Amino acid sequence: MDAKEFWGRLKDEGCLSPHLREELIQVYGDRGEKAALSLEKKMIRKYRDFIVVVGASGEYVVEGDFCTCNDFLFRGKCCWHILAVRLASVCGRIEEYDLWYQDTWKKPE
């Protein structure tokens, strides 16, 4: 199975079934597994200005095929945060906040 087939099947089913979860991991490896876990743990948040994925070492802004994480910035390829947003979008599992993300940033003390 390739990525295009996976996303087509996910759209058809509308949710990440156990079988599709396995296929996600086959296609994307460790990044797919992290994306699936973030969906299960509700780590994808939509604010008024950005979609944010809570990662192990911080929060990352995702816009389309761009992410602020180091993995994306160094490789320039799809990271698990981008995959997580795609999954959550198809499955309708994005936590929505009626706030501006920029207003939630912690200021250095």
N, CA and C of each residue as an Amber inpcrd file, in Angstrom:
protein
   327
   0.8440000  -1.1740000   0.0000000   0.0000000   0.0000000   0.0000000
   0.8920000   1.2410000   0.0000000   0.4580000   2.2390000  -0.7280000
   1.2050000   3.4970000  -0.7180000   0.3890000   4.5670000   0.0070000
   0.9800000   5.7560000   0.1680000   0.3530000   6.8340000   0.9210000
  -0.9850000   7.2500000   0.3130000  -1.0440000   7.3570000  -1.0010000
  -2.2700000   7.7960000  -1.6680000  -3.4160000   6.8190000  -1.3900000
  -3.1270000   5.5280000  -1.4630000  -4.1440000   4.5140000  -1.1740000
  -4.6180000   4.6140000   0.2680000  -3.6510000   4.8000000   1.1870000
  -4.0110000   4.9020000   2.6000000  -4.9920000   6.0490000   2.8350000
  -4.6690000   7.2400000   2.3110000  -5.5230000   8.4120000   2.5520000
  -6.8860000   8.2430000   1.9030000  -6.9420000   7.5810000   0.7620000
  -8.2260000   7.3000000   0.1260000  -9.0890000   6.3810000   0.9850000
  -8.4790000   5.3480000   1.5200000  -9.2240000   4.4120000   2.3730000
  -9.6590000   5.0720000   3.6680000  -8.7920000   5.9400000   4.2240000
  -9.1530000   6.6460000   5.4500000 -10.3580000   7.5650000   5.2000000
 -10.3560000   8.2550000   4.0790000 -11.4940000   9.1290000   3.7420000
 -12.7660000   8.3100000   3.5900000 -12.6620000   7.1310000   2.9730000
 -13.8270000   6.2700000   2.8050000 -14.3910000   5.8110000   4.1510000
 -13.4980000   5.4210000   5.0660000 -13.9380000   4.9100000   6.3670000
 -14.2710000   6.0320000   7.3440000 -13.5630000   7.1550000   7.2580000
 -13.8580000   8.3030000   8.1190000 -13.2580000   8.2520000   9.5020000
 -12.6080000   7.1500000   9.8290000 -11.9480000   7.0680000  11.1340000
 -10.7650000   6.1050000  11.0320000  -9.8860000   6.2060000  11.9950000
  -8.6830000   5.3710000  11.9980000  -8.9720000   4.0570000  12.7110000
  -9.4210000   3.0850000  11.9510000  -9.7040000   1.7570000  12.4980000
  -8.3780000   1.0700000  12.8390000  -8.4220000   0.0000000  13.6330000
  -7.1840000  -0.7210000  13.9500000  -6.4350000  -1.1800000  12.6910000
  -7.1770000  -1.6270000  11.6850000  -6.5380000  -2.0740000  10.4370000
  -5.8560000  -0.9000000   9.7290000  -6.5460000   0.2460000   9.6480000
  -5.9390000   1.4190000   9.0050000  -4.7700000   1.9590000   9.8120000
  -4.8360000   1.8130000  11.1260000  -3.7040000   2.2400000  11.9740000
  -2.4520000   1.4380000  11.6060000  -2.6230000   0.1390000  11.4180000
  -1.5000000  -0.7130000  11.0170000  -0.9590000  -0.2840000   9.6520000
  -1.8620000   0.0370000   8.7310000  -1.4370000   0.4690000   7.4020000
  -0.7040000   1.8070000   7.4690000  -1.1830000   2.7150000   8.3220000
  -0.5110000   3.9990000   8.5280000   0.9360000   3.7790000   8.9620000
   1.1340000   2.8750000   9.8860000   2.4780000   2.5820000  10.3920000
   3.3200000   1.9020000   9.3160000   2.7160000   1.0460000   8.4940000
   3.4580000   0.4280000   7.3980000   3.9480000   1.4760000   6.4030000
   3.1010000   2.4570000   6.1140000   3.4400000   3.4770000   5.1230000
   4.4220000   4.5050000   5.6890000   4.1940000   4.9520000   6.9400000
   4.9720000   6.0670000   7.4880000   5.9140000   5.6850000   8.6350000
   5.9110000   4.4330000   9.0510000   6.8180000   3.9880000  10.0980000
   6.5500000   4.6660000  11.4320000   7.6350000   5.0310000  12.1210000
   7.5670000   5.6340000  13.4440000   6.7490000   6.9230000  13.4270000
   6.8670000   7.6980000  12.3720000   6.0980000   8.9480000  12.2710000
   4.5950000   8.6560000  12.2490000   4.2020000   7.6100000  11.5570000
   2.7940000   7.2170000  11.5260000   2.2920000   6.7840000  12.8900000
   3.1320000   6.0490000  13.6110000   2.7360000   5.6010000  14.9480000
   2.5640000   6.7940000  15.8940000   3.4720000   7.7520000  15.8340000
   3.3540000   8.9480000  16.6810000   2.1130000   9.7530000  16.3170000
   1.8140000   9.8520000  15.0320000   0.6240000  10.5810000  14.5910000
  -0.6440000   9.9110000  15.1230000  -0.6990000   8.5820000  15.0510000
  -1.8670000   7.8480000  15.5450000  -2.0330000   8.0480000  17.0490000
  -0.9360000   7.9970000  17.7860000  -0.9990000   8.2160000  19.2350000
  -1.4890000   9.6180000  19.5650000  -1.0440000  10.6000000  18.7960000
  -1.4720000  11.9730000  19.0710000  -2.9670000  12.1410000  18.8130000
  -3.4900000  11.4150000  17.8470000  -4.9260000  11.4440000  17.5770000
  -5.6820000  10.8280000  18.7540000  -5.1950000   9.6890000  19.2370000
  -5.8350000   9.0050000  20.3660000  -5.7950000   9.8460000  21.6320000
  -4.7160000  10.5820000  21.8290000  -4.5410000  11.3950000  23.0430000
  -5.0710000  12.8240000  22.8940000  -5.7220000  13.1000000  21.7620000
  -6.3260000  14.4180000  21.5080000  -5.3020000  15.5480000  21.6340000
  -4.1970000  15.4090000  20.9140000  -3.1070000  16.3740000  20.9840000
  -3.1320000  17.3910000  19.8400000  -4.1870000  17.3820000  19.0240000
  -4.2860000  18.3030000  17.8990000  -5.3230000  19.3580000  18.2590000
  -4.8890000  20.6200000  18.2240000  -5.7410000  21.7150000  18.6700000
  -5.8530000  22.7810000  17.5860000  -7.0670000  23.2220000  17.3660000
  -7.2930000  24.2830000  16.3880000  -7.6730000  25.5540000  17.1320000
  -6.8480000  26.5640000  16.9720000  -7.1170000  27.8810000  17.5320000
  -7.6530000  28.7700000  16.4190000  -7.9790000  30.0030000  16.7380000
  -8.4660000  30.9290000  15.7190000  -7.4370000  31.1760000  14.6270000
  -6.1490000  31.1630000  15.0040000  -5.0990000  31.5260000  14.0570000
  -4.2600000  30.3580000  13.5590000  -4.1490000  29.2710000  14.3050000
  -3.2720000  28.1670000  13.9210000  -3.8330000  26.8300000  14.3620000
  -3.3440000  25.7750000  13.7100000  -3.5340000  24.4190000  14.2180000
  -2.2170000  24.0330000  14.8650000  -2.3070000  23.4930000  16.0810000
  -1.1240000  23.1920000  16.8760000  -1.1670000  21.7280000  17.2980000
  -0.0050000  21.0750000  17.2420000   0.1170000  19.7070000  17.7330000
   1.0430000  19.7380000  18.9410000   0.5830000  19.1460000  20.0230000
   1.3820000  19.0740000  21.2350000   2.3360000  17.9020000  21.0790000
   3.6310000  18.1990000  21.1040000   4.6420000  17.1640000  20.9620000
   5.3180000  16.8670000  22.2790000   6.2910000  15.9810000  22.2560000
   7.0010000  15.5810000  23.4680000   7.8030000  16.7280000  24.0720000
   8.3110000  17.6020000  23.2240000   9.1700000  18.6720000  23.7490000
   8.6440000  20.0660000  23.4330000   7.3750000  20.1750000  23.0920000
   6.8160000  21.4940000  22.8200000   5.5690000  21.4020000  21.9730000
   5.0800000  22.5710000  21.5760000   3.9200000  22.6590000  20.7130000
   4.3730000  23.1600000  19.3470000   3.8030000  22.5820000  18.2830000
   4.2510000  22.8890000  16.9360000   3.0900000  23.3590000  16.0760000
   3.2970000  24.4680000  15.3990000   2.2920000  25.0170000  14.5070000
   2.3900000  24.2890000  13.1690000   1.2370000  23.8490000  12.6740000
   1.1690000  23.1630000  11.3820000   0.2240000  23.9520000  10.4870000
   0.7270000  24.2990000   9.3110000  -0.1020000  24.9580000   8.2960000
   0.1340000  24.2430000   6.9780000  -0.8790000  23.5200000   6.5170000
  -0.7380000  22.7730000   5.2730000   0.3860000  21.7650000   5.3690000
   1.3490000  21.8770000   4.4800000   2.4950000  20.9610000   4.4650000
   3.7190000  21.5730000   5.1280000   3.5110000  22.4450000   6.1180000
   4.6080000  23.0800000   6.8480000   4.4120000  22.8650000   8.3420000
   5.5180000  22.6280000   9.0460000   5.4960000  22.4780000  10.4960000
   6.7040000  23.2000000  11.0810000   6.5490000  23.6900000  12.2980000
   7.6410000  24.4070000  12.9580000   8.6000000  23.4970000  13.7200000
   8.4210000  22.1830000  13.6630000   9.3170000  21.2740000  14.3970000
  10.6700000  21.1430000  13.6860000  11.6600000  20.7350000  14.4430000
  13.0100000  20.5710000  13.8810000  13.0770000  19.4720000  12.8250000
  12.3190000  18.4040000  13.0090000  12.3170000  17.3200000  12.0260000
  11.9380000  17.8660000  10.6520000  10.8690000  18.6430000  10.5930000
  10.4560000  19.2170000   9.3180000  11.4650000  20.2500000   8.8220000
  11.9230000  21.1060000   9.7040000  12.8260000  22.1740000   9.2890000
  14.1380000  21.6380000   8.7390000  14.6410000  20.5450000   9.3070000
  15.9050000  19.9820000   8.8370000  15.7340000  19.0940000   7.6040000
  14.6600000  18.2800000   7.5880000  14.4650000  17.3550000   6.4740000
  13.6630000  17.9550000   5.3350000  12.7620000  18.8820000   5.6800000
  11.9010000  19.4700000   4.6640000  10.8460000  18.5130000   4.1500000
  10.5810000  17.4620000   4.9080000   9.5980000  16.4490000   4.5150000
   8.5410000  16.3190000   5.5990000   7.5360000  15.5680000   5.2980000
   6.4040000  15.3740000   6.1990000   6.8540000  14.8010000   7.5490000
   6.4920000  15.4860000   8.6250000   6.7800000  15.0230000   9.9850000
   5.5040000  14.4130000  10.5810000   5.6190000  13.8680000  11.7800000
   4.4480000  13.2340000  12.3750000   3.3890000  14.2560000  12.7740000
   3.7760000  15.4960000  13.0090000   2.8000000  16.5290000  13.3620000
   1.8680000  16.8130000  12.1710000   2.4450000  16.8910000  10.9810000
   1.6380000  17.0980000   9.7660000   0.7100000  15.9020000   9.5530000
   1.2300000  14.7060000   9.7380000   0.3920000  13.5050000   9.6110000
  -0.7540000  13.5360000  10.6160000  -0.4560000  13.9490000  11.8430000
  -1.4790000  14.0040000  12.8900000  -2.6040000  14.9600000  12.5080000
  -2.2530000  16.1190000  11.9730000  -3.2690000  17.0910000  11.5610000
  -4.1100000  16.5230000  10.4180000  -3.4640000  15.8650000   9.4720000
  -4.2150000  15.2560000   8.3660000  -5.1850000  14.2000000   8.8870000
  -4.6970000  13.3500000   9.7870000  -5.5640000  12.3190000  10.3670000
  -6.7490000  12.9440000  11.0920000  -6.4650000  13.9130000  11.9420000
  -7.5180000  14.5460000  12.7290000  -8.5300000  15.2540000  11.8410000
  -8.0720000  15.8400000  10.7520000  -8.9750000  16.5270000   9.8240000
  -9.9330000  15.5490000   9.1620000  -9.3980000  14.4300000   8.6970000
 -10.2400000  13.4320000   8.0280000 -11.2000000  12.7790000   9.0220000
 -10.7220000  12.5400000  10.2340000 -11.5260000  11.8470000  11.2410000
 -12.4170000  12.7870000  12.0510000 -12.2930000  14.0870000  11.8340000
 -13.0860000  15.0470000  12.5960000 -12.7430000  15.0610000  14.0690000
 -11.4480000  14.9500000  14.3740000 -11.0120000  14.8300000  15.7720000
 -10.0610000  15.9440000  16.1820000 -10.3170000  17.1620000  15.7420000
  -9.4950000  18.2920000  16.1480000 -10.1980000  19.0160000  17.2890000
  -9.4810000  19.2220000  18.3880000 -10.0130000  19.9760000  19.5190000
 -10.0110000  21.4540000  19.1450000 -11.1600000  22.1180000  19.2270000
 -11.2410000  23.5170000  18.8240000 -11.2870000  24.4290000  20.0390000
 -10.5230000  25.5140000  19.9480000 -10.4460000  26.5130000  21.0120000
 -10.7800000  27.8780000  20.4240000 -11.6730000  28.5820000  21.0590000
 -12.0470000  29.9100000  20.5920000 -11.0880000  30.9420000  21.2010000
  -9.8210000  30.7710000  20.8910000  -8.7440000  31.6250000  21.3810000
  -7.7430000  31.8470000  20.2630000  -6.9810000  32.8930000  20.3830000
  -5.8400000  33.0960000  19.4940000  -4.6670000  32.3520000  20.1050000
  -4.0000000  31.5070000  19.3250000  -2.8600000  30.7660000  19.8540000
  -1.7880000  31.7010000  20.3690000  -1.5620000  32.7900000  19.6720000
  -0.5280000  33.7270000  20.0940000  -0.8050000  34.2780000  21.4950000
  -2.0540000  34.2830000  21.9360000  -2.3810000  34.7550000  23.2780000
  -2.1160000  33.6970000  24.3450000  -1.8500000  32.4590000  23.9310000
  -1.5990000  31.3720000  24.8950000  -0.1190000  31.1400000  25.1470000
   0.7430000  31.7830000  24.3360000   2.1850000  31.5900000  24.4950000
   2.6270000  32.0140000  25.8870000   3.5170000  31.2410000  26.4410000
   4.0750000  31.5810000  27.7520000   5.2250000  32.5630000  27.5530000
   5.1670000  33.6270000  28.3010000   6.2330000  34.6160000  28.2180000
   7.3800000  34.1990000  29.1350000   8.6230000  34.4120000  28.7030000
   9.7660000  34.0610000  29.5410000   9.7060000  34.8600000  30.8420000
  10.0710000  34.1840000  31.9110000  10.0590000  34.8600000  33.2150000
  11.3520000  35.5810000  33.4870000
